[in-house]
Amino acid sequence: MAGRRASVSPAQPWRVATLCALSRTSARRRAARRRPRGQGEPFMDEVVCIVGGGIAGLGAAHFARLQGLTPIVLEESGSLGGRAGAVCHNGEWFETGGKNFASDWTLFNGILRGFHSQTFDRQHPNFHIVIRDRLHAFDKKATLTNGLNMIRSVGLRGVLRFNGLLKRAARERDELTYFGDAIRRHELRYDPRPVNAHVPAILAEGPLRMFTIIMGAAEPDEFSFATLLLLLSSFGKGSHHSLPETTAVLFKHLAQGTDVRTGHRVTRIAVDNGRVTGVEGRCGGTPFHIPTGRVVVATPLHRVPVFLELGAAAAHAVASIPYHPLALINADYDEDVFTPEMNSIMFDPGSPLGHCSANRMHKRHSVRFTLSGRRARPLLTLDDDRLLSIAQDAFRRIHPIRGRLRYAHVQRHLGGLCAYGFHYSESRRRLLSVLDGTRGLAFAGDYLFGHNMEGCLQSAMAAVRHLTGEIGSYHRLHAYPESACGHDAAMRTLLAVPS
C-alpha cells in the first residue's frame, strides 16, 4: 500500500540503525539551515531554486536532493511535466508529449530502478511513411523485405544514400555528441545548407523528414544536416518502451520530497557582482522573492531572456536556436483505428499532420495526432474542435477511422520543440559562457544534450554538478550514481512502498 510505513521489529536491527542514521542526517541539515551566517556568506546556500517544472526541472530537483541540497521548483503553469506531461480522464492517463524511452538511457533508467517494477510497454516495431500521397511500410529491422520496400519508396539511389548515412552515423556514434569535436567538424563542412540540400528530394521528404519533424517539429529545409547526423547516430540503438502508467508516475516520483510551487511566474533572477542572489516573480497578483545563491534555469531557451539579463553574444545565441510549435491531440475511439501491421504513420509535407501513432501497442483505439511542420503552424491557434476535425480529415485521407469518438484532449505546445539551428555548437558555447561569469547559475533543458527525456536529464545532472563545483559538467555524459540506486531501493523497502 503506497505511503504505508513498515513496522520495525526487534528482529530487524538494521532497519532501526538505518532509520536512526537518516534521522540524524535530517537533523543535521535542519540545524545547518538554522545556523546563523556571517555577513559575507551567501543567502540560503543549501536552497536551489529551479525555474521550470518539466523533465529537466524535476530531474534537477531529484539530483539536487541526492547532493544534500534543498530544491524549490517554480512552475508557471498549474501542472508539472512540461512538454512530456500527462492528463487524466475518467481515471485513465494520457501523455501530452514525449512518452518513449530507450534501454540505453543511463539516467532515465537509473531513476526508474529506484521505484519501478521494470515492466514496460513495447514500442511499435514498424512505421509507415506517406511519400507523395502513397503509404509505404518500413520495418525497423534490416531485412530483405524492408530493403525492397525502401527501393520501391525512395528508389535505389535514395536507399543507397540513406543506408550510407546510417552507416556513417553508426561509425561515429561514440564521437557524435552535442558537445564534442565531431559535431563541430560537420557544422563547418555542411552548415548553413539544410538537410534537403545534401540528399535527394524524395529522401528528404520521406524517411529523413521523420527525424526532423519528430525531433524538432521542423521541415528538412529548416534543419541542419550536421544535427541530423547526430540524431541518426542513435537510430536503432537499444530497445524502445513506454511506462504503463504513463509519464505521470515518473513526475510524481521526481517531485517527491520537493517543494513544488505551481502558478509561480519568475520575472527576474537577481545577480549582484557576478553572483546569483535570489529569484523574484508573481503568484497570481502576489509578488514573491526567494533569496538563494543557486538557481537552475530549466525552461525552454527562448524563455530565458524574459527573466535573466544576457550579454549580446548570449542573446544572439538564444535567437539562433529555433523552436517550432506543435499540437498533440489524444483521441480515444470505441473501435481500433490502427492495426497489428500498422501502428504509426509519418505524413508528407503537404499535410497538417506531422506524425500519428497508436497510444500503445495494446491500445490501437487510442490515437495520438501530432500537428507539426510548416503546414500546421498557422492552424495551431484554432479552437479545439476545429483542430481535431482538421487532424481527423487529414488522417482519413490515408486510413479510415471507423469508430465513434469517445474522448479528445488538445495540448498545444506553442513554445515548441528545439530544432538546434545551424552552427549550433558555437551557440551552445556562447550560452554556457554566461555561467562562467555568473556564480550560482546553471542551465538545464532540451537545447544542451538533446530534445528527449534522457537529454533533459543529462542537462539537469550537469546543472547540479556545475552548482556543486564540478568543472566541465556540460562537456561529458553522466551516469546515474550507483549509491543513489541503493539509497532509493533501501528507502522503498523501509517505507514499504510497492514497486
N, C-alpha and C positions, 0 to 999 in steps of 0.2 A: 504493500500500500504506500503510495507516494507520500513522502513527508513524515512517515511514522518512524520514530526513533526506536532502535532495538534496545531491549533491556540488557543491562550489564550484570552478569552473574559472577560470583567469586571464582568460578572455574575458568573465567576469561580475563586473567590479569592483564594481558597485553592490551585489551580494549581500555581498561582503566588507565594504564600508563599513557596510551595514545591520546585519550581524551584530556588527561591532565596536561600533557605537553601542548596540545592545541590550545587549551585554556590559558596556559602560561604565555604562549606566543601572542594570543589576542590581548591579554592584559598588558604585555609589554608595549604592544602597538598603541593601545589606548592611552597608556601613560606617556608614551612619546608624543602623542598628539596634544596632551595637556601640558607638556613641559614648556615653561616659558622660554622664549627665544631671545637671543641677543639682538641688538638694534640693527646690525648689519646682515642678519640672516634672512633668507627668503621666506615669503608667506607660505604657510601650509605646504611644506615641501613634500609630504607624503601624498598629497592630493594631486591627481592627474585629471584635468578637465578634458573630456573628449567631445569634440563638436561633430555630431552626426551619429545616428543610431542604426546605420546599415551594417553589413557584414564586416566592413573594415573597422567601424567604430566599436561594435560589440566585441570583435576579435581583440582590439587594442585593450578593452576593459578586461577581458579574460587574461591576456598575457600580463597586464599590469598587476592584477591580483597575484599571479604566480611570482611576481617580483616583490611582493610585500607592499605594494602601493595601494592607495585608495582611489579607485576611479569614480568619476561623476560623468555620466553620459547626458549630453544636452541634445535633444532631438526636436527639431522644429515642428514636425507633423505630430499627429496623435497616435502613431503606431511605429513599431520597430521593423527592421528588415530592409528598408530602402527598396532598391530595385531587385531584391531577392526575397521580398516579403511574402506573406500569405494571408488569405482571408478565410473566414469560416461561414458556412451556410448550412443551417439545419444539422449542425454537428459534424459536417464534413469540411475538411480544409482543402484549399486550392492555392497553389503558388501563383503569385502575380509577377514573377520574374524568373530568374535563373533557378533551376532545380536539380540539374545533373551534376555529378561529381565523378572523378576518376580514381581508380585504385592506387595510382602512384602519387596522389596529392598528399604530401607528408604532414602538413599542419592540419588540414581538414580531417584526415583520418586519425591523426593523433588526438584531436578533440573528441571525435566520435568514440574512440576506445575508452574514454573516460566515463561515458554514460550510456552508450547504445549497445544493443544486442548483436550488432553486426549482421543483421538480416535486412537485406535491401531489395528494392525493386530493380529489375534489369531494364536497361535502356534498349530501345528497339535496335535490331541488328541490321536494318537496311534503311534506305531512304529513296525517295522519288524526287526527280527534278523536272520541272516544266521548262523545256527548251524549245523556243519558237513554236509555242502553242501545242506541243506534244509532250505527254508524260512519259518519262524514262525511269526505269528501275535500276538501282545500284545496290550492291551488297557491300558491306564494309570489309569483307574478306577478299583477298586477291585470288579469285577463281577464274577459270576459263570462261564460264558463262558471264561473269561480271565484265571480263575483258571484251567479249563480243558485244555486250550491251553498250559499253563505253564507245566502241568503234562505231556502232550504229548511231549513237547520240552525238558525238563530237568529232567523228572522223578519225582516221588513223593518225594524222598529224597532231590533232588535239590530244589523243591518247598518249602518244609518244612524249609530247611536251608536258602533259600532266604527270605521267609517271616519272619523267626526268626531274620535275620539281620536287616530287615526293622523295625520291632517292637522294637528291641533293640535300633537302632539309633533314632527312634522317641521318646522313653522314655528319651534318653539323649540329646534331641535336644537343650535344653536350656543350657546344660553344655558343649557340644562339640563345641569348638571354636579352632581357630588356636593358641590361646594364653593361654588357661585355663589348669587346672589341669587334666581334663578328658582325653585330648589327650595325655598328658604325661603318665598317667597310662596305657593307651592302648599301647603306644610305648614300655614301659617297659615290658609289657606282650607279645606282638606279634613280635616286630622288633628284628632282621632284616629278619625274614622269610616273603616272599611276599604273595600276595593275594592267588595265586594258591596253596600255602602250607596249607591253612586253610579251603578250600572249595572243593567240588567235581570238577573234571576237567571240566565236561560239564557246570557247573555253571560259572566257571572262564572263559571259552572260549565263553560263551554266554552273559547272562544278565549283569554279573559283568564287563566283558570286555567293555561293553558300557560305563561304568563310567570311567575306566582307560584311554580309548582311547579318549573320548570326553574331559575329564577334563585335561589330561596330555600327550596325544599322546603316551601313554606308554602301554606296554603289562602287563597283570596281574602278570607275574613273575618279573616285574621291579618295581612294585608299592607296597607301604606299606599298610598292612591290616588296620593299625590304621588310616591312612589317608583316606582309603576307607570308614570306618565307619563314619568319619567326613563328607564325601561327601553324603553318604546315608542319613544323618540326615536332609538334605534339600530336599530330593526327595519327590515329591508330595505336597510340601509346597507352597501355593499360586497358582495363575494362571500365565501362561506364554504368553508373547506377543512380538511383534516387532514393530518398528516405520515404518509407511507407507512410510516416506521419506528417510528411511534408517538411519544408524548412522551418516551419513554426517551432518544432521541437528543438531544433538547433539553436534558434534565437532565445528560446526560453532558457536553455542551459547556459548559454553565454551570458545572459543577463542576471543569472543567479548571483546573489551577494553583491550586486552593484546598485548604486544609487542612480537610477534611470529617471530622467525628468523629461517627459514628452511635453509638447506645446511650448518649448523654450527656444526662442529665436535669438541666436547670438548676433549682436550688431558690431561688436568690437573686441578684438584681442589686444589688451593693453601691453605695450612694450616700452620699457624705460631703460635708457642707456644700454641697449642691446640685450636686454633680458625681459622675458615674459613676467608680468606682474599680476595679471588677472584676466577675467573674462566678463564682459558686460552684455546685456541683452534685455529682452522683454518676454514676460509670460502673460499673455493676454494684454491687459493695459498696465501691468505692474512691472517696473524695471527691476533687474537683479544685477548684482555684482558678486563675483566669486573670486577672492584673492587666491592666487596659486602661482607657483613658479614653473609649472609644467602643463603644456597643452598639446594634445594631438588633434590636428585638423583632419577629419575623416569625412569630408563632404566631397561631392563631385568638384573637380578642379575649377570649373567656371564660377563656382560659388565663393571661392576663397577671397577674391578682391573685395567682396561685399563687406567683410569684417576684418581683413588684415591688409595693412598698407604694404605694398610691394614696390620695389625699385623698378626702373624702366626695363631692365633686362628680364626680370622675372615676369613682369606684366606682359611683355612681348611673348614669353614662353607660354603663358596661360592662353593668350589669344591664338597661338599657333597650334594648339592641340584641340581639335574639333570634337564636339559631342553632337550626335544626331538623335532626334526624338523618335519615339515609337509608342505604340499602344498594344497592350496584351489583353485579349478577351478570353475568359474562361466560359465555355458554353457547354451545358450538360443536356443531353437528349435522352429520350426514352427508348431509343434503338441505337445500335452500334453505327458509327459513322465510318470508322476505319475498319480494316480487315486484317486477318492474320498475316497477309502478304504485304500490307501497306499500312504503315503507322506514322509516316512523316512525309510531308511534301514541301519542297522548296519551289517557290513561284518565280516567274520570269519578271524582267524589269518593267513590263507594261502593267503589272498587277499591283493593286494597293496592298495585297498580302505579300509579306516577305517570306514567311515560313508558317507552317501549320503542322501540329502533331497531336497524337493521342496523349492525354494526360499521363497515362501509364499503359503498359502492355495489356493489363487486365481491365483497363477502363477505356475501351475504344469508343464508348458513347460520350466520353468526356473529352472535349476538344479545346486546344489552345490555339487561337488565332493571333498571329503577330502581324500587326500592320506597321511596316517599316520600309525604308527606302524612299527615293525621290518622289515616287508616285503617291505615297501615303502621306507625306508630311503636310500638305495643305488641308488634309481631311481630319487631322487629329483633334481639332477643336470642335468638331461637330458633336451633337448630343449623342448620348449612349445608344439610343435606339437606331439612329441613322448609321452610326459607326458599325453596329452589329449587322445591320442589313447589308451594308457595303461588303463586310467580310464574308457573310454567307453567300451573297451573289457571286463574289469572286471565286469562292471555293466551289460552288455548284457548276461553274464553267468547266471544272476539271473532274469533279467527282460528286455524286449525288449526296444529299442529306435527306434521308427518308423519315427520320424520327421527328417527334414533336419536341420543341424547346421547353425544358423544364426550369432552367436557371441560367442566368448570364451575369457576368461581372466584368465591367470595363475598367482597366487600370491604365492610365496614361503616364508615361514616363517622359514628360516634356523636357526634363533636364537632359535626357538622352544617355546613350552609351558612348564611351570614349573610343574614338577612332584613331588616336595617336598622331596622325598627321605626318608630314614629310620632315625629314631630319629630326625625328622625334628624340633621339638620344641626346642631341645638343639642347633641346628644350628641357629635357629631364635634368640635365646637368645644371642648367641655369636655375631651375626651381630649387634643387637641393642646395645650391649655393646660398639661398636665403637662410637655411638652417645654420650654416657656418657663422653667420653674423648675428644670429638671434638665439641666445642661450635659453633652453627650456621649451623650444618649439620643435614639433615633429609633424610630418605629413604622413597620411595613410590614405589609400584609395586606388581605384582601378587604373590610374594613369602611371603607376610606378612599377608594378610587377605583372600586369595583365588584368584583363577585364573579368575573369571568372572568380569564383569564390576563393579558390586557393591563392590566386594573385592578390586579392584583397587581404587575405590573412597574412600572406608574406609581407605585405606593406605594413600591416598592423604590428607584426613581430619586429620588423625593422625599426618602426617608430618607437616602440617601448625600449628596445635595446639602445637606440640612439639617446633617449632621455636618461637612461641609466649609465651612460658613459662609454658605450661601445663605439669604437672607430670603424667606419666602413660598413655599417649595418645595412645600408642601402645598396651595397655592391656585392652581395652574395645571397644565396638562397639559404633558408633556415630550416632546421629540423625541429620537430616537436620534442621538448625536453623529456627524456625518459623518466626523470624524477617526478615530473608532473603527471605522467601516466600512472605511476604508482600511487601518488597522492590522491588522484581522482578516484582510483579503484578502492583505496583504503577508506576514503570518506563515504563512498557509496555503500560499502559493507557496514561501516559503523552506524550509518543512519538508516540502514535497511531500505535504501532507495532502489526499486527494481530497475533492471537494465532496460 
